[in-house]
Every structure is written in structure tokens, then in C-alpha cells.
């Protein structure tokens, strides 16, 4: 039996110039890459730990 695999990019997430995917789904498991405090254009957004964490988690759930 072969595994079903697809690579996903969430809505509003930046397009990376490197070959890293936001998330890869294999069968019923989702592997999410590390998410940063970046906006849709991929620019780093500085702020407090709470502000950066909120944006990083928003990117995580969008993936």
C-alpha cells in the first residue's frame, strides 16, 4: 500500500524562496514546518513576544 502524500500552502502565507513547505500531509498525518513572525510578503514582523507568538501561531494554523 502506498502512502498518499500532498504538500499544502495555507491561504495568506508567504511564498518562500527556499524549498521548504508550510505543511506536508501523508495519509492522515500532517507535518508542519516551523512558522515565523512574518507577514504575507515574507517580511519579519518585530514586536513583543506575545505579538510575534500570535502571528507565528496564526501562520501555523493557516498552514
PyMOL Python script that loads the backbone (N, CA, C, O; Angstrom):
from pymol import cmd

cmd.read_pdbstr("""\
ATOM      1  N   UNK A   1       0.844  -1.169   0.000  1.00  0.00           N
ATOM      2  CA  UNK A   1       0.000   0.000   0.000  1.00  0.00           C
ATOM      3  C   UNK A   1       0.895   1.239   0.000  1.00  0.00           C
ATOM      4  O   UNK A   1       1.799   1.350   0.828  1.00  0.00           O
ATOM      5  N   UNK A   2       0.654   2.150  -0.903  1.00  0.00           N
ATOM      6  CA  UNK A   2       1.466   3.365  -0.953  1.00  0.00           C
ATOM      7  C   UNK A   2       0.789   4.490  -0.171  1.00  0.00           C
ATOM      8  O   UNK A   2      -0.437   4.575  -0.107  1.00  0.00           O
ATOM      9  N   UNK A   3       1.600   5.329   0.407  1.00  0.00           N
ATOM     10  CA  UNK A   3       1.090   6.446   1.208  1.00  0.00           C
ATOM     11  C   UNK A   3       0.611   7.561   0.292  1.00  0.00           C
ATOM     12  O   UNK A   3       1.246   7.861  -0.719  1.00  0.00           O
ATOM     13  N   UNK A   4      -0.505   8.170   0.648  1.00  0.00           N
ATOM     14  CA  UNK A   4      -0.988   9.338  -0.068  1.00  0.00           C
ATOM     15  C   UNK A   4      -0.322  10.552   0.553  1.00  0.00           C
ATOM     16  O   UNK A   4      -0.386  10.757   1.765  1.00  0.00           O
ATOM     17  N   UNK A   5       0.316  11.352  -0.282  1.00  0.00           N
ATOM     18  CA  UNK A   5       1.065  12.498   0.225  1.00  0.00           C
ATOM     19  C   UNK A   5       0.731  13.725  -0.605  1.00  0.00           C
ATOM     20  O   UNK A   5       0.668  13.650  -1.832  1.00  0.00           O
ATOM     21  N   UNK A   6       0.517  14.857   0.059  1.00  0.00           N
ATOM     22  CA  UNK A   6       0.416  16.112  -0.668  1.00  0.00           C
ATOM     23  C   UNK A   6       1.003  17.239   0.160  1.00  0.00           C
ATOM     24  O   UNK A   6       1.008  17.208   1.391  1.00  0.00           O
ATOM     25  N   UNK A   7       1.494  18.229  -0.557  1.00  0.00           N
ATOM     26  CA  UNK A   7       2.122  19.393   0.061  1.00  0.00           C
ATOM     27  C   UNK A   7       1.119  20.528  -0.003  1.00  0.00           C
ATOM     28  O   UNK A   7       0.497  20.762  -1.039  1.00  0.00           O
ATOM     29  N   UNK A   8       0.966  21.228   1.106  1.00  0.00           N
ATOM     30  CA  UNK A   8      -0.044  22.272   1.172  1.00  0.00           C
ATOM     31  C   UNK A   8       0.562  23.617   1.530  1.00  0.00           C
ATOM     32  O   UNK A   8       1.593  23.689   2.199  1.00  0.00           O
ATOM     33  N   UNK A   9      -0.078  24.661   1.088  1.00  0.00           N
ATOM     34  CA  UNK A   9       0.287  26.034   1.442  1.00  0.00           C
ATOM     35  C   UNK A   9      -0.997  26.736   1.848  1.00  0.00           C
ATOM     36  O   UNK A   9      -1.936  26.831   1.058  1.00  0.00           O
ATOM     37  N   UNK A  10      -1.036  27.218   3.059  1.00  0.00           N
ATOM     38  CA  UNK A  10      -2.232  27.878   3.567  1.00  0.00           C
ATOM     39  C   UNK A  10      -2.481  29.229   2.918  1.00  0.00           C
ATOM     40  O   UNK A  10      -1.558  29.857   2.399  1.00  0.00           O
ATOM     41  N   UNK A  11      -3.716  29.667   2.949  1.00  0.00           N
ATOM     42  CA  UNK A  11      -4.096  30.976   2.422  1.00  0.00           C
ATOM     43  C   UNK A  11      -3.378  32.083   3.185  1.00  0.00           C
ATOM     44  O   UNK A  11      -3.332  32.063   4.415  1.00  0.00           O
ATOM     45  N   UNK A  12      -2.822  33.043   2.466  1.00  0.00           N
ATOM     46  CA  UNK A  12      -2.201  34.199   3.087  1.00  0.00           C
ATOM     47  C   UNK A  12      -0.799  33.989   3.618  1.00  0.00           C
ATOM     48  O   UNK A  12      -0.225  34.903   4.210  1.00  0.00           O
ATOM     49  N   UNK A  13      -0.226  32.797   3.421  1.00  0.00           N
ATOM     50  CA  UNK A  13       1.141  32.564   3.871  1.00  0.00           C
ATOM     51  C   UNK A  13       2.116  32.976   2.779  1.00  0.00           C
ATOM     52  O   UNK A  13       1.786  32.894   1.596  1.00  0.00           O
ATOM     53  N   UNK A  14       3.316  33.420   3.158  1.00  0.00           N
ATOM     54  CA  UNK A  14       4.272  33.879   2.148  1.00  0.00           C
ATOM     55  C   UNK A  14       4.801  32.734   1.297  1.00  0.00           C
ATOM     56  O   UNK A  14       4.818  31.579   1.722  1.00  0.00           O
ATOM     57  N   UNK A  15       5.232  33.076   0.089  1.00  0.00           N
ATOM     58  CA  UNK A  15       5.917  32.115  -0.776  1.00  0.00           C
ATOM     59  C   UNK A  15       7.392  32.178  -0.428  1.00  0.00           C
ATOM     60  O   UNK A  15       8.034  33.210  -0.626  1.00  0.00           O
ATOM     61  N   UNK A  16       7.936  31.088   0.089  1.00  0.00           N
ATOM     62  CA  UNK A  16       9.344  31.061   0.459  1.00  0.00           C
ATOM     63  C   UNK A  16      10.193  30.888  -0.784  1.00  0.00           C
ATOM     64  O   UNK A  16       9.771  30.243  -1.744  1.00  0.00           O
ATOM     65  N   UNK A  17      11.389  31.462  -0.772  1.00  0.00           N
ATOM     66  CA  UNK A  17      12.315  31.287  -1.893  1.00  0.00           C
ATOM     67  C   UNK A  17      13.091  29.976  -1.760  1.00  0.00           C
ATOM     68  O   UNK A  17      13.750  29.548  -2.708  1.00  0.00           O
ATOM     69  N   UNK A  18      13.017  29.340  -0.595  1.00  0.00           N
ATOM     70  CA  UNK A  18      13.693  28.059  -0.396  1.00  0.00           C
ATOM     71  C   UNK A  18      12.687  26.915  -0.572  1.00  0.00           C
ATOM     72  O   UNK A  18      11.482  27.164  -0.620  1.00  0.00           O
ATOM     73  N   UNK A  19      13.148  25.695  -0.666  1.00  0.00           N
ATOM     74  CA  UNK A  19      12.237  24.574  -0.948  1.00  0.00           C
ATOM     75  C   UNK A  19      11.509  24.009   0.272  1.00  0.00           C
ATOM     76  O   UNK A  19      11.200  22.817   0.300  1.00  0.00           O
ATOM     77  N   UNK A  20      11.232  24.832   1.270  1.00  0.00           N
ATOM     78  CA  UNK A  20      10.547  24.359   2.474  1.00  0.00           C
ATOM     79  C   UNK A  20       9.036  24.530   2.311  1.00  0.00           C
ATOM     80  O   UNK A  20       8.570  25.590   1.894  1.00  0.00           O
ATOM     81  N   UNK A  21       8.294  23.509   2.632  1.00  0.00           N
ATOM     82  CA  UNK A  21       6.833  23.559   2.563  1.00  0.00           C
ATOM     83  C   UNK A  21       6.274  24.010   3.900  1.00  0.00           C
ATOM     84  O   UNK A  21       6.890  23.797   4.944  1.00  0.00           O
ATOM     85  N   UNK A  22       5.112  24.631   3.866  1.00  0.00           N
ATOM     86  CA  UNK A  22       4.448  25.005   5.112  1.00  0.00           C
ATOM     87  C   UNK A  22       3.926  23.769   5.827  1.00  0.00           C
ATOM     88  O   UNK A  22       3.998  23.676   7.053  1.00  0.00           O
ATOM     89  N   UNK A  23       3.409  22.833   5.071  1.00  0.00           N
ATOM     90  CA  UNK A  23       2.900  21.596   5.667  1.00  0.00           C
ATOM     91  C   UNK A  23       2.897  20.491   4.616  1.00  0.00           C
ATOM     92  O   UNK A  23       2.711  20.745   3.426  1.00  0.00           O
ATOM     93  N   UNK A  24       3.107  19.266   5.079  1.00  0.00           N
ATOM     94  CA  UNK A  24       3.038  18.086   4.224  1.00  0.00           C
ATOM     95  C   UNK A  24       2.093  17.106   4.902  1.00  0.00           C
ATOM     96  O   UNK A  24       2.240  16.809   6.087  1.00  0.00           O
ATOM     97  N   UNK A  25       1.131  16.609   4.149  1.00  0.00           N
ATOM     98  CA  UNK A  25       0.167  15.651   4.674  1.00  0.00           C
ATOM     99  C   UNK A  25       0.467  14.288   4.061  1.00  0.00           C
ATOM    100  O   UNK A  25       0.530  14.143   2.840  1.00  0.00           O
ATOM    101  N   UNK A  26       0.652  13.291   4.925  1.00  0.00           N
ATOM    102  CA  UNK A  26       0.881  11.911   4.495  1.00  0.00           C
ATOM    103  C   UNK A  26      -0.172  11.058   5.178  1.00  0.00           C
ATOM    104  O   UNK A  26      -0.231  10.973   6.405  1.00  0.00           O
ATOM    105  N   UNK A  27      -1.011  10.422   4.347  1.00  0.00           N
ATOM    106  CA  UNK A  27      -2.168   9.683   4.854  1.00  0.00           C
ATOM    107  C   UNK A  27      -2.976  10.599   5.773  1.00  0.00           C
ATOM    108  O   UNK A  27      -3.489  11.616   5.308  1.00  0.00           O
ATOM    109  N   UNK A  28      -3.104  10.280   7.040  1.00  0.00           N
ATOM    110  CA  UNK A  28      -3.913  11.129   7.922  1.00  0.00           C
ATOM    111  C   UNK A  28      -3.059  11.911   8.918  1.00  0.00           C
ATOM    112  O   UNK A  28      -3.557  12.352   9.954  1.00  0.00           O
ATOM    113  N   UNK A  29      -1.759  12.085   8.601  1.00  0.00           N
ATOM    114  CA  UNK A  29      -0.865  12.830   9.491  1.00  0.00           C
ATOM    115  C   UNK A  29      -0.379  14.094   8.795  1.00  0.00           C
ATOM    116  O   UNK A  29      -0.041  14.066   7.612  1.00  0.00           O
ATOM    117  N   UNK A  30      -0.343  15.210   9.536  1.00  0.00           N
ATOM    118  CA  UNK A  30       0.105  16.490   8.989  1.00  0.00           C
ATOM    119  C   UNK A  30       1.398  16.904   9.682  1.00  0.00           C
ATOM    120  O   UNK A  30       1.463  16.972  10.910  1.00  0.00           O
ATOM    121  N   UNK A  31       2.427  17.181   8.881  1.00  0.00           N
ATOM    122  CA  UNK A  31       3.717  17.631   9.389  1.00  0.00           C
ATOM    123  C   UNK A  31       3.864  19.102   9.025  1.00  0.00           C
ATOM    124  O   UNK A  31       3.881  19.457   7.847  1.00  0.00           O
ATOM    125  N   UNK A  32       3.971  19.957  10.039  1.00  0.00           N
ATOM    126  CA  UNK A  32       4.024  21.402   9.824  1.00  0.00           C
ATOM    127  C   UNK A  32       5.437  21.889  10.103  1.00  0.00           C
ATOM    128  O   UNK A  32       6.042  21.539  11.116  1.00  0.00           O
ATOM    129  N   UNK A  33       5.959  22.712   9.177  1.00  0.00           N
ATOM    130  CA  UNK A  33       7.296  23.271   9.391  1.00  0.00           C
ATOM    131  C   UNK A  33       7.228  24.399  10.411  1.00  0.00           C
ATOM    132  O   UNK A  33       6.146  24.890  10.733  1.00  0.00           O
ATOM    133  N   UNK A  34       8.375  24.800  10.910  1.00  0.00           N
ATOM    134  CA  UNK A  34       8.424  25.910  11.861  1.00  0.00           C
ATOM    135  C   UNK A  34       7.861  27.176  11.241  1.00  0.00           C
ATOM    136  O   UNK A  34       8.144  27.479  10.082  1.00  0.00           O
ATOM    137  N   UNK A  35       7.090  27.896  11.981  1.00  0.00           N
ATOM    138  CA  UNK A  35       6.495  29.130  11.484  1.00  0.00           C
ATOM    139  C   UNK A  35       7.127  30.318  12.195  1.00  0.00           C
ATOM    140  O   UNK A  35       7.435  30.249  13.385  1.00  0.00           O
ATOM    141  N   UNK A  36       7.313  31.393  11.469  1.00  0.00           N
ATOM    142  CA  UNK A  36       7.949  32.588  11.996  1.00  0.00           C
ATOM    143  C   UNK A  36       6.955  33.733  12.083  1.00  0.00           C
ATOM    144  O   UNK A  36       5.827  33.636  11.600  1.00  0.00           O
ATOM    145  N   UNK A  37       7.387  34.805  12.699  1.00  0.00           N
ATOM    146  CA  UNK A  37       6.581  36.018  12.787  1.00  0.00           C
ATOM    147  C   UNK A  37       6.795  36.830  11.510  1.00  0.00           C
ATOM    148  O   UNK A  37       7.517  37.828  11.506  1.00  0.00           O
ATOM    149  N   UNK A  38       6.154  36.384  10.424  1.00  0.00           N
ATOM    150  CA  UNK A  38       6.280  37.057   9.132  1.00  0.00           C
ATOM    151  C   UNK A  38       4.899  37.359   8.578  1.00  0.00           C
ATOM    152  O   UNK A  38       3.924  36.678   8.897  1.00  0.00           O
ATOM    153  N   UNK A  39       4.825  38.406   7.731  1.00  0.00           N
ATOM    154  CA  UNK A  39       3.555  38.762   7.103  1.00  0.00           C
ATOM    155  C   UNK A  39       3.407  38.040   5.767  1.00  0.00           C
ATOM    156  O   UNK A  39       4.233  37.196   5.419  1.00  0.00           O
ATOM    157  N   UNK A  40       2.355  38.373   5.019  1.00  0.00           N
ATOM    158  CA  UNK A  40       2.077  37.696   3.744  1.00  0.00           C
ATOM    159  C   UNK A  40       3.205  37.852   2.730  1.00  0.00           C
ATOM    160  O   UNK A  40       3.405  36.987   1.877  1.00  0.00           O
ATOM    161  N   UNK A  41       3.946  38.967   2.825  1.00  0.00           N
ATOM    162  CA  UNK A  41       5.043  39.212   1.892  1.00  0.00           C
ATOM    163  C   UNK A  41       6.332  38.515   2.316  1.00  0.00           C
ATOM    164  O   UNK A  41       7.322  38.553   1.587  1.00  0.00           O
ATOM    165  N   UNK A  42       6.331  37.883   3.480  1.00  0.00           N
ATOM    166  CA  UNK A  42       7.508  37.184   3.966  1.00  0.00           C
ATOM    167  C   UNK A  42       8.444  38.056   4.777  1.00  0.00           C
ATOM    168  O   UNK A  42       9.540  37.624   5.134  1.00  0.00           O
ATOM    169  N   UNK A  43       8.024  39.295   5.078  1.00  0.00           N
ATOM    170  CA  UNK A  43       8.859  40.205   5.867  1.00  0.00           C
ATOM    171  C   UNK A  43       8.668  39.927   7.356  1.00  0.00           C
ATOM    172  O   UNK A  43       7.550  39.712   7.825  1.00  0.00           O
ATOM    173  N   UNK A  44       9.774  39.937   8.083  1.00  0.00           N
ATOM    174  CA  UNK A  44       9.739  39.722   9.529  1.00  0.00           C
ATOM    175  C   UNK A  44       8.963  40.852  10.195  1.00  0.00           C
ATOM    176  O   UNK A  44       9.151  42.019   9.850  1.00  0.00           O
ATOM    177  N   UNK A  45       8.100  40.519  11.138  1.00  0.00           N
ATOM    178  CA  UNK A  45       7.314  41.499  11.880  1.00  0.00           C
ATOM    179  C   UNK A  45       7.796  41.476  13.326  1.00  0.00           C
ATOM    180  O   UNK A  45       7.548  40.518  14.058  1.00  0.00           O
ATOM    181  N   UNK A  46       8.486  42.539  13.729  1.00  0.00           N
ATOM    182  CA  UNK A  46       9.013  42.624  15.092  1.00  0.00           C
ATOM    183  C   UNK A  46       7.910  43.060  16.050  1.00  0.00           C
ATOM    184  O   UNK A  46       6.978  43.764  15.661  1.00  0.00           O
ATOM    185  N   UNK A  47       8.026  42.644  17.280  1.00  0.00           N
ATOM    186  CA  UNK A  47       7.063  43.027  18.303  1.00  0.00           C
ATOM    187  C   UNK A  47       7.416  42.370  19.615  1.00  0.00           C
ATOM    188  O   UNK A  47       8.509  41.832  19.787  1.00  0.00           O
ATOM    189  N   UNK A  48       6.476  42.422  20.535  1.00  0.00           N
ATOM    190  CA  UNK A  48       6.677  41.744  21.810  1.00  0.00           C
ATOM    191  C   UNK A  48       6.595  40.242  21.586  1.00  0.00           C
ATOM    192  O   UNK A  48       6.171  39.794  20.521  1.00  0.00           O
ATOM    193  N   UNK A  49       6.989  39.481  22.563  1.00  0.00           N
ATOM    194  CA  UNK A  49       6.905  38.017  22.442  1.00  0.00           C
ATOM    195  C   UNK A  49       5.466  37.578  22.208  1.00  0.00           C
ATOM    196  O   UNK A  49       5.217  36.620  21.476  1.00  0.00           O
ATOM    197  N   UNK A  50       4.521  38.277  22.826  1.00  0.00           N
ATOM    198  CA  UNK A  50       3.108  37.934  22.642  1.00  0.00           C
ATOM    199  C   UNK A  50       2.661  38.225  21.213  1.00  0.00           C
ATOM    200  O   UNK A  50       1.956  37.416  20.609  1.00  0.00           O
ATOM    201  N   UNK A  51       3.068  39.383  20.662  1.00  0.00           N
ATOM    202  CA  UNK A  51       2.676  39.759  19.299  1.00  0.00           C
ATOM    203  C   UNK A  51       3.303  38.823  18.264  1.00  0.00           C
ATOM    204  O   UNK A  51       2.630  38.373  17.338  1.00  0.00           O
ATOM    205  N   UNK A  52       4.589  38.535  18.427  1.00  0.00           N
ATOM    206  CA  UNK A  52       5.255  37.636  17.489  1.00  0.00           C
ATOM    207  C   UNK A  52       4.705  36.220  17.601  1.00  0.00           C
ATOM    208  O   UNK A  52       4.529  35.536  16.593  1.00  0.00           O
ATOM    209  N   UNK A  53       4.436  35.783  18.817  1.00  0.00           N
ATOM    210  CA  UNK A  53       3.856  34.454  19.024  1.00  0.00           C
ATOM    211  C   UNK A  53       2.482  34.329  18.401  1.00  0.00           C
ATOM    212  O   UNK A  53       2.153  33.302  17.807  1.00  0.00           O
ATOM    213  N   UNK A  54       1.674  35.379  18.536  1.00  0.00           N
ATOM    214  CA  UNK A  54       0.322  35.367  17.959  1.00  0.00           C
ATOM    215  C   UNK A  54       0.391  35.221  16.439  1.00  0.00           C
ATOM    216  O   UNK A  54      -0.365  34.444  15.857  1.00  0.00           O
ATOM    217  N   UNK A  55       1.295  35.966  15.792  1.00  0.00           N
ATOM    218  CA  UNK A  55       1.430  35.881  14.338  1.00  0.00           C
ATOM    219  C   UNK A  55       2.007  34.530  13.915  1.00  0.00           C
ATOM    220  O   UNK A  55       1.560  33.948  12.927  1.00  0.00           O
ATOM    221  N   UNK A  56       2.987  34.033  14.651  1.00  0.00           N
ATOM    222  CA  UNK A  56       3.564  32.725  14.325  1.00  0.00           C
ATOM    223  C   UNK A  56       2.508  31.627  14.432  1.00  0.00           C
ATOM    224  O   UNK A  56       2.450  30.740  13.580  1.00  0.00           O
ATOM    225  N   UNK A  57       1.672  31.678  15.473  1.00  0.00           N
ATOM    226  CA  UNK A  57       0.615  30.668  15.609  1.00  0.00           C
ATOM    227  C   UNK A  57      -0.465  30.846  14.550  1.00  0.00           C
ATOM    228  O   UNK A  57      -1.039  29.858  14.093  1.00  0.00           O
ATOM    229  N   UNK A  58      -0.755  32.080  14.149  1.00  0.00           N
ATOM    230  CA  UNK A  58      -1.711  32.302  13.055  1.00  0.00           C
ATOM    231  C   UNK A  58      -1.175  31.659  11.779  1.00  0.00           C
ATOM    232  O   UNK A  58      -1.932  31.031  11.039  1.00  0.00           O
ATOM    233  N   UNK A  59       0.124  31.809  11.514  1.00  0.00           N
ATOM    234  CA  UNK A  59       0.738  31.169  10.345  1.00  0.00           C
ATOM    235  C   UNK A  59       0.704  29.649  10.478  1.00  0.00           C
ATOM    236  O   UNK A  59       0.474  28.944   9.496  1.00  0.00           O
ATOM    237  N   UNK A  60       0.932  29.147  11.683  1.00  0.00           N
ATOM    238  CA  UNK A  60       0.880  27.704  11.941  1.00  0.00           C
ATOM    239  C   UNK A  60      -0.498  27.142  11.600  1.00  0.00           C
ATOM    240  O   UNK A  60      -0.600  26.137  10.896  1.00  0.00           O
ATOM    241  N   UNK A  61      -1.561  27.784  12.094  1.00  0.00           N
ATOM    242  CA  UNK A  61      -2.910  27.271  11.851  1.00  0.00           C
ATOM    243  C   UNK A  61      -3.357  27.486  10.409  1.00  0.00           C
ATOM    244  O   UNK A  61      -4.212  26.752   9.915  1.00  0.00           O
ATOM    245  N   UNK A  62      -2.789  28.483   9.725  1.00  0.00           N
ATOM    246  CA  UNK A  62      -3.111  28.695   8.311  1.00  0.00           C
ATOM    247  C   UNK A  62      -2.485  27.620   7.436  1.00  0.00           C
ATOM    248  O   UNK A  62      -3.013  27.287   6.375  1.00  0.00           O
ATOM    249  N   UNK A  63      -1.349  27.074   7.888  1.00  0.00           N
ATOM    250  CA  UNK A  63      -0.657  26.035   7.110  1.00  0.00           C
ATOM    251  C   UNK A  63      -1.517  24.794   7.044  1.00  0.00           C
ATOM    252  O   UNK A  63      -1.121  23.800   6.435  1.00  0.00           O
TER     253      UNK A  63
END
""", "prot")
cmd.dss("prot")
cmd.show_as("cartoon", "prot")
cmd.util.cbc("prot")
cmd.orient("prot")
